[in-house]
């Protein structure tokens, strides 16, 4: 069927005058969501917000109080696990792959009508649907720009609290914070040959992220629970930094000085390129995803060359696999304020959630072999994320910062 939809059908849906076929049409359109109804394209933002709020409340209410969701023909995936006994009944562990846009994203973000996945959730939090308020007994805000800058002399600057402007002067390098929260290193003169190299470190906590421009013009984004150690000037024949966690690089081109990124499991060498490195200690693989340019990946013994669209995965045994034509948008979604799940199990989802909301996740049993697929804004409160978890069919309890997932 045509994936676009008319404004008339949306209006009838909101007023409760849709036929069963039109209800299915709304759900089908909302599921794929490829096009914006022509009648909404020119609306002012405040009027779009009104429509979004109405859809948000209406669809959430129906999912919460009826079985209408069964009309959505949600895809399924087969698990290789044997049948298992759950709640006293035999149930095949072939699981439904839930489409988060349909089952739960309506309760987690309002990227609905304008059709742009990167559009932030409503700024008017007081208008959130009653269904979300039910789990808002203990709320935690999403992460944001928060990091600690450790200078060469060991002194620390809390970047979240630092005012814009000059923060420090180290040798001939000025360190400043812009009004947008960008940390900028800028050399007043060329002292790259002076040998007076000083090292700084940026560390993000749980619920933190930050962006920095290095003295060579390279831009770096740090995800939560990550760090970057770098010189205040790149002396010598290379530009070398050290990282942990997840970091995205847009490396300034300099063919005379290769840019080297060292993490726990990999060493990456580039001249000028865009790539993402995910090397958290609690992840099974260190993943490097290349968006443009070319990079060389070195493990302890393994070596690989990536071209744009490739992703290298390296495990603890130094075994490297390179996948071609991966979804690079998924790999860098965090930088664009999106959680992007693609056939992702609950433990992987929860690791991302724990880092971003600063919570601890506990499991009462072995997590079920269910895979989830969808995109959700990282700008929602924990209560909205928990409402999403609820619509996944996952039971949980939250006590303080401890989220217990019940299996």
C-alpha positions in Angstrom: 0.0 0.0 0.0 1.1 3.6 -0.4 3.0 4.6 2.7 1.9 8.2 2.7 -1.4 9.1 4.2 -3.9 12.0 3.9 -4.4 14.5 6.6 -8.2 13.7 6.5 -7.5 10.2 7.6 -5.4 11.4 10.5 -8.1 13.9 11.5 -10.8 11.1 11.4 -8.5 8.9 13.5 -8.0 11.6 16.1 -11.7 12.3 16.2 -12.6 8.6 16.6 -14.4 8.4 13.2 -12.1 6.1 11.4 -13.2 2.8 9.9 -11.3 -0.3 10.9 -9.5 -0.2 7.5 -8.5 3.4 8.1 -7.2 2.6 11.6 -5.0 -0.1 10.1 -3.9 2.4 7.5 -2.8 4.9 10.3 -0.9 2.1 12.0 0.7 0.9 8.8 1.8 4.4 7.9 3.1 5.1 11.3 5.0 1.9 11.2 7.0 2.6 8.0 6.8 6.4 8.3 8.5 7.3 5.0 6.4 10.4 4.0 4.9 13.5 5.5 1.3 14.2 4.6 1.3 17.1 2.2 -1.1 19.0 4.3 1.2 19.1 7.3 4.4 20.2 5.5 3.7 23.9 5.7 2.3 24.0 9.2 4.0 26.2 11.8 6.0 24.3 14.4 3.5 24.9 17.2 0.6 23.5 15.1 2.7 20.5 14.3 3.3 20.0 18.0 -0.4 20.0 18.6 -1.0 17.3 16.0 1.9 15.3 17.4 0.6 15.5 20.9 -2.8 14.3 19.9 -1.4 11.3 17.9 0.9 10.6 20.8 -1.9 10.4 23.4 -4.4 8.6 21.1 -2.1 5.8 19.9 -0.5 5.3 23.3 -3.9 5.1 24.9 -5.2 2.5 22.3 -2.0 0.4 22.7 -2.4 0.5 26.5 -6.1 -0.3 26.6 -6.9 -2.5 23.6 -5.6 -5.2 21.4 -5.4 -2.9 18.3 -1.7 -3.6 18.1 -2.5 -7.0 16.7 -3.5 -5.4 13.5 0.1 -4.3 12.8 1.5 -7.6 11.4 4.7 -7.2 13.3 7.6 -9.2 11.8 9.1 -12.1 13.7 12.5 -13.8 13.9 13.3 -17.4 14.7 15.4 -18.2 17.7 17.4 -21.4 17.7 16.6 -21.9 21.3 14.4 -24.9 22.2 10.9 -24.6 23.6 10.8 -23.4 27.1 8.3 -23.4 29.9 7.2 -19.9 31.0 4.4 -19.1 33.5 3.4 -22.8 33.6 2.7 -23.0 29.8 4.8 -24.3 27.0 5.8 -21.6 24.6 8.0 -21.8 21.6 10.9 -19.4 22.0 10.4 -18.2 18.4 10.0 -14.5 19.3 8.4 -11.5 17.7 10.8 -8.8 16.6 9.0 -5.7 17.9 9.0 -2.7 15.8 9.7 0.1 18.3 8.1 2.7 16.1 4.7 1.0 16.6 4.7 -0.8 19.9 6.6 1.7 22.0 8.2 4.7 20.4 4.8 6.4 20.7 5.4 6.3 24.4 9.1 7.4 24.2 9.4 10.2 21.7 7.3 12.3 19.4 9.2 12.2 16.2 5.9 11.5 14.5 4.5 14.0 12.1 7.5 15.9 10.7 9.1 12.6 9.6 12.6 13.6 10.6 14.1 11.0 13.0 16.5 13.5 14.5 13.8 15.9 15.6 13.9 16.3 19.4 11.1 15.3 21.7 8.6 17.9 22.8 10.1 20.6 24.9 6.9 21.0 26.8 7.4 18.1 29.2 4.2 19.0 31.2 2.1 17.8 28.2 3.4 14.3 28.3 0.6 11.6 28.0 -1.0 10.2 31.1 0.4 6.7 30.2 3.9 8.0 30.7 3.0 9.7 34.0 2.1 6.3 35.4 5.8 5.3 35.5 7.1 8.8 36.5 7.2 8.0 40.2 11.0 8.3 40.0 12.4 10.1 37.0 15.9 10.6 35.7 16.7 13.1 33.0 18.7 12.0 29.9 22.4 12.6 29.7 23.9 15.7 28.2 27.1 17.7 27.8 29.1 16.7 30.9 32.7 15.9 31.2 35.8 16.5 33.2 38.9 18.0 31.6 42.2 17.0 33.4 45.0 19.4 32.5 48.7 18.5 32.3 49.3 19.7 35.9 46.6 17.4 37.3 44.0 20.1 37.9 40.5 19.4 36.8 37.8 21.5 35.1 34.1 20.4 35.3 33.1 21.4 31.8 29.4 21.4 32.5 29.9 24.2 35.0 32.6 26.1 33.2 31.7 29.4 31.7 32.3 30.1 28.0 35.6 31.7 27.0 39.2 30.9 27.9 39.6 28.1 30.4 43.3 27.5 30.4 46.6 28.4 28.6 49.1 25.7 28.3 52.3 26.8 26.6 51.3 28.4 23.4 47.9 26.7 23.3 44.6 28.3 24.5 41.9 26.1 25.7 38.4 27.6 25.5 34.7 26.7 25.7 32.3 28.0 23.1 28.7 29.0 23.8 27.6 25.8 22.1 29.7 23.8 24.6 32.5 22.9 22.2 36.0 22.6 23.8 38.5 24.1 21.5 42.3 23.9 21.5 44.1 26.5 19.5 47.8 27.2 19.1 48.9 30.8 19.2 52.0 29.9 17.3 53.7 26.8 16.0 55.5 25.1 18.8 55.1 21.6 17.3 58.9 21.2 17.3 59.5 22.5 20.8 59.2 19.1 22.4 57.3 20.7 25.3 54.3 18.4 24.8 51.6 18.5 27.5 48.8 15.9 27.7 45.2 16.5 28.6 42.4 14.1 29.2 38.6 14.4 28.7 36.5 11.9 30.7 32.7 11.6 30.4 30.7 10.0 33.2 27.5 8.0 33.0 25.0 10.4 31.4 27.7 12.5 29.9 28.9 13.3 26.4 31.2 16.0 25.0 32.7 17.4 21.8 36.3 18.8 21.4 38.3 20.3 18.6 42.0 19.2 18.8 44.8 21.6 17.9 45.1 20.2 14.4 41.4 20.9 13.7 40.3 17.3 14.2 36.8 17.1 15.7 36.0 14.4 18.3 32.7 13.4 20.0 32.8 11.3 23.2 29.9 9.1 24.2 29.0 8.4 27.8 31.6 6.6 30.0 34.5 7.4 27.6 37.8 9.2 27.7 40.2 10.8 25.3 43.9 11.5 26.1 45.7 13.7 23.7 48.6 16.2 23.5 48.0 19.9 23.5 50.2 20.0 20.4 51.1 17.3 17.9 54.9 17.3 17.8 56.9 14.7 15.9 55.8 12.8 12.8 52.4 11.5 14.0 49.3 12.6 15.8 48.4 10.1 18.4 45.6 9.9 20.9 44.3 7.3 23.3 40.6 6.4 23.9 38.3 4.2 25.8 34.5 3.7 25.4 32.9 5.1 22.3 34.4 8.0 20.3 33.6 9.5 16.8 36.4 11.2 14.9 36.4 13.6 12.0 40.1 13.8 11.4 41.7 16.8 9.7 43.7 15.8 6.7 47.5 15.9 7.0 49.4 13.5 4.8 52.7 14.3 6.5 51.3 13.3 9.9 49.2 10.1 10.2 46.5 10.2 12.9 46.7 7.2 15.3 44.0 6.2 17.7 44.9 3.6 20.4 42.2 1.8 22.4 42.3 -1.2 24.6 42.1 -3.7 21.7 42.9 -1.8 18.6 45.2 0.7 17.0 43.8 2.7 14.1 45.9 4.7 11.6 44.4 7.3 9.3 45.4 10.4 7.3 42.1 12.2 7.3 38.7 10.5 7.6 35.4 10.0 9.5 35.0 6.9 11.7 33.5 5.6 14.9 35.2 3.5 17.5 33.3 1.5 20.1 35.6 -0.2 22.6 33.9 -0.4 25.9 35.4 -3.0 28.3 31.9 -4.6 28.8 31.3 -5.1 25.1 32.3 -8.4 23.5 33.7 -6.7 20.4 35.7 -3.6 19.7 34.0 -2.1 16.6 35.4 0.4 14.2 33.0 1.8 11.6 34.3 3.8 8.6 32.1 6.5 7.1 34.6 8.0 4.7 38.3 7.8 3.8 40.4 4.8 4.6 41.7 3.3 7.9 44.1 0.6 8.9 43.1 -1.5 11.9 45.7 -3.3 14.0 44.9 -5.8 16.8 47.6 -7.5 18.7 48.3 -9.8 15.8 45.5 -9.2 13.3 45.4 -6.4 10.6 42.6 -5.1 8.5 42.0 -2.3 6.0 38.6 -0.6 5.9 36.8 1.2 3.1 33.7 3.4 3.6 30.8 1.3 4.8 33.0 -1.3 6.4 32.9 -2.3 10.1 35.7 -4.2 11.8 34.9 -6.3 14.9 37.7 -7.5 17.1 37.1 -9.8 20.0 39.2 -10.5 23.1 41.0 -13.3 21.3 42.2 -10.9 18.7 40.0 -12.4 16.0 39.0 -9.8 13.5 36.0 -9.8 11.2 35.2 -7.1 8.6 31.6 -6.6 7.4 31.0 -4.6 4.3 28.1 -2.2 3.6 26.9 -2.0 7.2 24.4 0.6 8.4 26.8 3.4 9.3 23.9 5.6 10.5 23.3 3.0 13.2 26.9 3.1 14.4 26.9 6.9 14.8 23.3 7.4 15.8 24.3 8.2 19.4 26.2 11.3 18.1 23.0 12.4 16.4 20.9 12.0 19.7 19.3 8.7 18.7 19.2 5.2 20.2 19.3 2.9 17.1 18.5 -0.7 17.7 18.8 -3.2 14.9 18.2 -6.8 15.8 19.5 -5.9 19.3 19.0 -8.1 22.4 17.8 -6.6 25.7 21.3 -6.8 27.4 22.8 -4.7 24.6 20.0 -2.2 24.9 20.3 -2.0 28.6 24.0 -1.4 28.5 23.4 1.7 26.4 20.5 2.8 28.6 22.6 2.4 31.8 25.4 4.5 30.4 23.1 7.3 29.3 20.8 7.5 32.3 23.4 6.7 34.9 21.6 3.6 36.3 22.5 0.1 37.3 20.7 -2.8 35.5 20.1 -6.1 37.3 18.6 -9.3 35.8 16.6 -11.8 37.9 17.2 -14.6 35.4 18.6 -15.3 32.0 17.3 -12.7 29.5 14.9 -14.0 26.9 16.3 -14.4 23.3 14.2 -11.5 21.9 15.6 -9.1 19.3 14.4 -5.6 19.0 14.5 -3.1 16.1 13.8 0.6 16.1 15.0 4.2 16.8 14.3 6.3 19.8 15.4 9.8 20.8 18.1 10.0 23.5 16.5 13.2 24.7 13.7 11.5 26.6 13.5 11.1 30.4 14.0 7.7 32.0 10.2 7.4 32.7 9.6 7.5 28.9 12.3 4.9 28.3 10.7 2.7 30.9 7.3 3.2 29.3 8.9 1.9 26.1 10.3 -1.1 28.0 6.8 -1.8 29.3 5.5 -2.0 25.8 8.2 -4.4 24.8 6.6 -6.8 27.2 9.4 -6.6 29.7 8.7 -6.4 33.4 11.0 -4.3 35.7 11.2 -2.5 39.0 13.1 0.7 39.7 14.4 1.4 43.1 16.6 4.5 43.3 19.1 4.0 40.4 18.7 0.3 40.3 16.6 -1.1 37.5 15.7 -4.8 37.9 14.7 -6.6 34.7 12.5 -9.6 35.5 12.6 -12.6 33.2 
